[in-house]
Amino acid sequence: MGDFLLYTVAVPVTFLSLVLGMALAARRILGLHVGLVRTALACMVGLSASEAALNAMPGPETTPALATVQIGVALLMMIALLTFAEIVVPTGSIPPPTEWWRALRGRVARTRRYSRITAIAFRHGLGPYLRGRERTDTRLARSLRLALEEGGVTFVKLGQVLSTRPDLLPPDVVDELTLLQDKVPAAPWPAVREVLVAELGRPPEDVFAEFDERPIAAASVAQVHRARLRSGEDVVVKVQRPAVRRVAEGDLDIVNRLASTLHDKTRWGKAIGVRDLAAGFSAALREELDFRVEARNLAAVRAASDGAGVVLPAVHEDLCTARVLVMQRLDGVPVRSASLEAVDRDALARTLLDALLRQVMLDGVFHADPHPGNIMLLGDGRLGLLDFGSVGRIDAQLRAALGKLLLAIDHGDPAGLRDALLELVARPDEIDEQQLERALGQFMARHLSTGMRPDVEMFGDLFKLVYRYGLSIPPEIAAVFRALATVEGTLAALSPGFNIVVESRSFADKQFSAHLTPESLKRTVTEELHAMMPMLRRLPRRADRISSALEQGRLGLSMRLFADERDRQFIVSLLHQVMLTVLGATAGVMAVLLLGADGGPRVGPDLSLFQVFGYNLLVISVLLGLRVVVTIFRPRG
């Protein structure tokens, strides 16, 4: 019974203690967090290999001196295996076994989605284009629109973005893709009713006095119904499509994985920041899937707007949930299908552009997707803005840089345009500013000269120029450019031939002139003086101390080397590697000398104490060398 307890309790406890001790030693030596499974396997292999190695050594009898060599060799074998594993398969590159089932389910779901998307494309006649074959087909535009429509919310959103880029796609494709903006097939009423009951907690007839089951518009994320509150107010109810969130999350996972592959495998993907673009697209789509975000966005834009431009609907926040949005009904039709003969088209286009530029330049909160389906012509001749699921926000510093960019364009100043652009984008370490200035001058001569009528091709050329010089546009500024490119198409629908650059110059001139009035100058000077007052009070005392020190010959300059924490970390890491290398080489040389030395106390028939010290120093030398190797091959975070 005692032997049974010994083998069933003591042996496993001893083995686990040995594994734990060697794991802690390995982590300390390698400076890594090694997993338990990997450590246990390396420990067992190391113990077996060390026993075989010691049996081949002279004097295999177990002695206290030889035990130190056995432990060192076992630890050496273990760390050598872990080092090889870290070089080939770094820690964290393979998910733990507990996540394998989840990863397998995700891979199966993605494979099914890939297969479904491919089947949709082939069913609509897009197979030859997927195989890289060029074919002239007048039905391509309609087939592409139908395929994107059947693909789901993410692909409908992609089609909406492409519909705003006539510089990239032919006119027939753009015209067909614009139908995705508000002419998506409606979801059946029973499914919509289930969403309303789940979100509102009661049937719609208990909440509204009237509710039209037929939607007045259907988009990729939601559809809109007319309704009337019990107070008598006419409203519209935006209801999210059933199960759209689950489908969108799966598609966004595919988009992000594809973006990561392009970022890692292609130079252009890394240069344009395709991973960040995909992350921004994912974040924007997730915000659109939460109508509470849209309600807050609309409230923010209404609060910042002065009410003199376009009309924004009021939100009934007490009836808004994550999938239901209740807003004031605006009586009108989308500008794309509206009759514009009886209105002043130029005035409407100028009002829309002025409202958007005011949101961007002054308020810092702007409508990021002003396509024609989101702009309505109201019954009283004014314009109304809808769909605030996509809203951009920029801070005061970026707004100031955008103002400088507009002024540089207005004055035809390539140097000013270069300085403003470098304030807007993430500047690379090395850039030829003079060459960039010349390129911007050519860009302005091509698109912004007197008599030129710029179009959306201007934005494409600007992005190409930014990409050529390795500049990275922040997501906030990319949203501004996207909104301007989108509104250009809306302005063209309102007033063909409308010059967006000329009107933007006019807006910049008006804002600049507004800051030059006596009242605004007085207010600006007063604010600056209030901000500079503490510094002005300290200035005389500091000037007196400097002049006294200069008179007495005590004026000096204090400069700290390695003031940046990153520089100190680099120097410490470099010295660490040098010290480890020197110590490892010294231990190796001493080990060779001791192993080759004759004489010394005998600890075995054919083993001296010098040789024991030599073997231990050899183990230490190899361990230090492995630490240096692991540090070299370790992926940088």
N, C-alpha and C positions, 0 to 999 in steps of 0.2 A: 504493500500500500504506500509506503514511504517512497519507494522508487517511482511508483506511478505518479505521485504528486510532484516529485522532482522533475520528471520529464514533461508533465502537462502544465506545470505552473512556472517552475524556476527557469527552465530552458527558454520558453517564449519571452518571459520577462527580461532575461539576460540578453536575448537577441534584439528585442525592441529597444532596450537601453543602449546596446552597442550601435544599432542603427541610428538612434536619436543623437548619440554623442558624435558619431562620424558625420551625420548630417549637419550638426551645428559647426563642426570643424570645417567641413567642406564649404559651407556658406561663408564662414569667416575668412577662409583662405581665398576663395574665388570672388568674394564680394557679391554673391548672387543669391536670390531666393529660389532654391531648388525644390522641386515638388517631391512629395513623399514617395510616390511610386517610382520615380526615376532614381531617387536616393537609395531606396531599398534594393532595387535591382543592381545598382552599381556597388552597393555594399556587399551583397552576396557574391558577385563576380570578383570583387576585390579580395575578399577573404579567401575564396578558393584559389585565386591566382597567387596570392601571397604565400599560401601554404605550399603550393607546388614549387614556387621559387625558393623557399627556404629548404625544402627537401633536397633541392639540387645544390645548395650551398655546402661548403665543407663544415663539418661539425654540426649536424642537424639536432643534436641533443638540446632539449629545452632548458635554457638558463635565463636568469633575470636579464642579463645583457642582451641575449638573443631575442627576448620578448619585445624589447624596444624596437629592434630591427623589424620584427614581424608586424608590429602595429604600424610602424612607419611605411613598410611596403604595402600593407593593406590599404592604408590611407592614400598612398601614392597611386595604387591601381584604381581606387575608387575615384579620385579626383581626375586622373587621366581619362577615365571613361566619361565623367561628367563634362570635362573640357571638350572632348570630342563631340559629345552630344550637343553642347552649347554652340559649337562652331557649325555643326550640320543642321541641327534643329533647335534654334534658340528657345529659351523659356518663354512661354506665352504665344508661340507661333501655332501651337496645336491646342485646341480647347480641351479642358479637362473632361474625363469620361462622363461626368454628370451632365455635360452639355451636348454630348454626342447625339442623343436622341432628338433633342430640340433642333440641333443643326441638321440632322438627317431629315426631319419633317420640313424644315425651311427649304432645304435643297429640293425635296420632292415637290413642294408647293411652287417654287420658282420654275422647276422644269415643266410642270403642268402649265404654268402661266406662259412660259416661252412657247410651248407647243400650241396653246390656244391662240396666242398672238400671231404665230406663223400661219396657223390654219385660217385665221381671219384674213390675213394678207393674201394668201393664195386663193381664198374663196372670192375675193373681190378683184382678182386678176393682177395682183401686184407681184406675183412670183418671179417673172423675168427681171424685174427691177431689183429684187432681193438677191438674185444670182449675178447681178452686175451687168446684165444685158440692157443695152439702150434700145428703146423701141418707141416709135412715134405712135401715139394712141390718143385720140381726142377724148376718150373716156377716162383718161388717167386722173384728171382732177376730181371727177365724181367718185371714182373708185377709191381714191385716197381719202376723200371726205367720209365716205361710208365706212371704210376700214377704221379710221380714227374714231368715228362715232361709236362703232360697235366695240372698239377696244376698251372703252371706259373713260372714267373721269380724267386720269392722267394724260391720256392720249388726246382727249378733247382739248385739254388745256394746252398741250403742245401744238395742236392745230390752231388754236386761238392766237398763240404767240406767232406762229408762222404766217397767219393771215395779216399780220401787221408789217410784214417784211416784203413788199413788192420789189425791193432791190435784189432779193435772193430767188424769188419764185416768179414764174410767168403769170400774166394777168388772169388767165382762166383758172389757174390753181388758187390764186388769192381770192378771186370772186367766189369760188366754191367753198373755200375754207371759212370765209366770213359767215356762212350759214351756220357754222358751229357756235356762233356767239350767243344766239338766243332762239335757235330753231331746232333744238335737239328733241327727239320724241319724248313725250311726257310719260311719267311713271303712272301705272294704273291707280285709280282713286282708292281702292281698298288698302293698298300698301301705304299710300300717303296718309290715309286716315289713321292707320296703326301708329305712324310716327307722331302725328298730332296728339293722339290719346296718350302715348308713352311720355311725351315731353310736357304737355299741359296738365296731365293728371285727370282729365275728363274729356268727354266727347266734344268736338268742335261746336256742335249746336248748343251746348251749354255755355260756351264762352262767347260766341259771336251771335249777333242777331241774324245775320245772313252770311252764307259762305258758298261761293261758287266752286263747284267741284271741277270745272274745266279750267285748266291753267291759262293765264294770259301770256306766259312766256315760260320756256323750259330751257335750262342751261345744263352744263355738265355736272355741276354740284347740286343744284336745287332747281325747283320750279316755283312760280309765283302765282298765287290765287287772289282774286278779289274777295273782299269780306267787308262787313260792317259791324262795328262794335255796338254794344247795347246802348251806348251813349249817343248813337246816331252818326258817329264819325266814320267816314269811308277810309279803309286801310287796305294794304296789301300784305299778304302773309307769305313769307318765303320759307319753304319747307325743304329740308335736305332729302335727297334721294335715298331710299332704303339701301342699306348695306354698302353705301358708297365709301365709307371710311375704311372698311376692311379691304376692299379692292384697291383703294388708293395707297394704303400702307404697303401692300405687296408690290405694287408698281414702283413706289418710291424706293423700296429696298433694291429692286432691280436697277433703277436709275443710279442710285448711289454706288452700287457695286460696279456698274459699267463706268461711271465717272472715276472711281478709284483705279480701275484698270487702265483707263486712258491717261490718268495722271502719272501712273508708275511706268507705263510702257511707251508713251509718246512724248516727244519734246514739246510739241505744240500744246498738248493737254496740260502739261505742267506750266507752260509759259502763260496761258490765258487763265490759269486757275480753275480748271474744269471741275475739280472737286468742290471748291468753294461755290461755284455757280450751281452745282447740283444741290449742295446743302442749302443755298438760298432759295432755290426753287422748291425744295422739300418743305422748308420752313414756311414759305408763303402759301403753299397748298394746304399745309396743316392748319394755318391760321384761317384760311377760307373754309375749312371744314368745321370750325368752331364759330358759330354765329354770334356768340358773346363778344368775341374779338372784333367782329365787324360792327357791332353796336357801339363798342368803345371807340373804334376808329371814327365812326360817323359823328359821335359826340365830340371827339377831339377836333375834327375838321370844322364842325359847326361852331365850336367855341372860338376857334382861331379866325374864322371867316367874319368879315364885316357885314355880310348879307347884301352887299351891293352888286355882286356878280351873279353867279348862277344860284339856282334854288336847290337846297338840300333837304330831304325829307326828315321829319321828326320821328324819333323812335319811341315806342311804348315799351320801356324797359321791364315793366312788371310782367309782360307777356313773352319776353325773349328768353330763349334757352339755347343750349348748344346746337340744336338742330331746327329751331323755329325762330323766325325773326318777324316781328310785326312793326310795320312802318306806315307813316302817312302816305296816302295815295296821291301821286302826282298825275294830274290829268294831261296826258300827252302821248306822243308816239316817238319811237326812236328816230333819230335824225336821218338814218339811212333810208327809211321808208316814208319819211315825212314829205309833204308838199311844201316847197320852199319858195314858190313864186311870189307869195304875198308878203315876204319878210325881207329885211335887209340882211343879206347873207354875209357881207363883209363885217357888219356890226356884230352879228352873232359870233362869227369866227374870232373877231378881235376880243369880244367879251370872254369867250371860252379860254383863249390863250392867256389873257390878262389874269383870269381867275387862277389858272394853273400856275403861272409864273409867280403870282402873289403867294400861293400856297407854298411853293418851293423856296422862293427867295426871302419872304418875310415871315411866314408862319412856321416853316420847318416841318409841316405835316401836309402831305399832298396825296391826291388820288393817283395811284401808280398804274392804273389800267384804263385810261380814258378812251377805249375804242368806241366806234359808233353805236354799238349795242348798249353801252352804258350811259349815253348822252341822249336825253329826251328833249323834244321841242314841245313845250307846254302850250295850252290853249291860249294863254295871254301873250304868246310870242317870246317868252323867256326860255332859258335852257335849264334843265334839271340834271343833276348827277346822281347816278345809281351805283349800286354794287361797290361797297367800301370794304370788301373782303381783302383787297390788296391795297395797302396804304404804305407810303414811304415816309421815313423820318430822317432828317439831317440836322446836325447841330449847327451852332452859330459860326464856328470856324469854317466848316465846309460851305455854309451859305455865303460867308465873306469871300471865299475863294471863287465860288461861282459868280459872284458879282464882279470880281476882278476879271474873270474870263469873259463875261459879257462886255465889259468896258474895253478890254483889249481887242475884241472882235469889232466893236463899234469904231474904235480909233485906228483899226488896221495895224496893230502893233504886235509883230511876231514875238518880240522879246517879252512883252507883257503876257502874251498868251502862253508862252513857255513857262514863265514863273507861276502863273495861275494854275496851269496843268500839273506842274510838279507839286503844288500844294494840295491838289485834289487826289493824286494817286500815290500809291506806295512807291517811293523812289528807290531804284536799285543802287547798289554800292558804286558801280561805275557806269557813267553815262556821258556821252559826248553832247554837252548842252548846246554847243555851237551848231552841230549838225542837226540836232533836234529843232533848233530855232529856224534853220533853213527849211527843214521839212514842213514845219508849221507855216512858214511863209508861203511855200508852194501850195499847201492845203488852202490857205486863205485866198490866194490868187485864183485857185481853181473853182472854189465854191462861194466865196464871199466878196468878190469884186463888185464894183458898181455895175448895175445892169444884169448881174447874174441872178438866176432864180433857183436857189438851192432846193433840193428834194431829199428824200430819205437816203439817197446814195451818199450824202454828206456824212451821215452818221456811220455808215459802213466804212467809208474811207478813214474816218476818225478812229474807229476801233482797230483798223488795220495798222494805222500809224502807231497807236499805243502798243499794239502787240509787237511791232517791228523793233521798238526800242526797249522791250522788256519791262514795260510799266504795268503795274497791277492795279486795276480800278477797284476801289472799295465797293461793297454791295450797295451802299446808300447812293453813291454816284451812278452806279450802273442802273439803279431803279429810276433815277432822274432821266438819264439818257433814254431808257426804255419808254418812260412816260412821254418824253418829247417826240420820240419816233412814232409812238402810237397815236398821239394827238395830231401829228402831221397828217395821217390818213383821215382822221375825223375832220380836221380843218379843210382838207381837200374835198370831202363830201359836202361840207357846209358851203364852202366858197371856192370853187375851182380856181387855181392860180394864186391862192393866198400865199404870201411870202412870209414864212414863219421867222426868218432871220431879221428881216426889216422891222417887223412888228416887235420882235424881242429887243432890237436896238432901241426902238421907241420906248418900250417899257423901261429899259435901263436908263435912258435919258431922263424920263420922268422921275424915276426914283432918285437919280443922282441930283437932279434939279431940286427935288423936294428936300434933300439934305443940305442945300446951299441957301435956303431961306434964312433971314436973320433969326427967326425964332428957333429953327432947328440947329443953327450954328451956336447960338447962345446956350441951348440945352446941351449940345455935345461938349462944348467947352466947360460948362459947369460940371457935367458928369466926370470928365477927365480930370478936372482940378480936384474934385472930391476923392477920386481914386489915387491921385498923386500927392495929396496933402501930407500923409505920414512920411513919405520919402523926402519931400521938400523941407519938412521940419528937421529931419536928421542931416540934411545936406550941409549946412554951415558948420556943424560940429565935426563932421567927417573931413571937410576941406581944411579946417583948422588943424586937426590931428595930422593929416598928410603933410601940410606945409611945415609944421613943427618938426616932424620926423625927418623931412628933407633938409631942413635947416641944420639939425643936429647930426646929420649923417647916419641916421638910424633907419632910413627907408629901405626895405627889402622886399623881395618877392618870394612867397612860399608856394611851392608846387609839390603835389603829392603824386608819386608814382603808383601805378596800379590802384587808382581810386575806384575803378569800376570793379564790382564783385566778380564779373565774368573773367576779367583779366587775372584776378587773384586765383580764381579756381583753375584757370588754365596753367598758371605757373606751378601751383601746388600739385596738380595732376602730372605735369611733366617731371617735376622733381621726384614725385612718388615712383613713376616708372623708372627713372634713372637709378634711384636707390635700390629698387627691387632687382633691377638688372645687375648692378654692381654686387649686391649681396649674394645673389644667386650664382654669379660667376666666381666670386671669392669662395663660397661654400663648395662649389664644384672642384676648384683647384685644390683646396685643402683636402677634399675627399680623395682625390686621385693620389695626392702625396701620402696620406695616411694608409690607403689601401696598398700602396707599394712599399711602405716602410717595413723593415725587418725588426724583430725584437718586440719588446713591450710585454706586459703581463699577459698570461695565457688565460682565456676564459673557456677554452675548449681544446680538444686534441689538435685541431688544425686552425684555430681561430684566436687571434690576439685582440686585446682591448683596443689597439690602434685601428684594427680593421672594423671593429664594431662602431667606433666613432666615425670611421670613414663611410661606412654604409649609411649611418644616420645623417651625416652631412650631405651625402649624395641624394638622399631622399629630400632633405631640405632644399637643396639646389634645384632639383626637378620641380618641387612644389612652387618655389618662387618663379621659376621659368613658366610654369603653367599659368600662374596668376597674371604674368605679363601677357601671355598669349591670349587668355580670355579677355583681358582688357582691350587688346588690339582688335579682336574680332567681334566684340560686343556691339550690337546695333546702337547707334546714337539716338537719344530721344529728342 
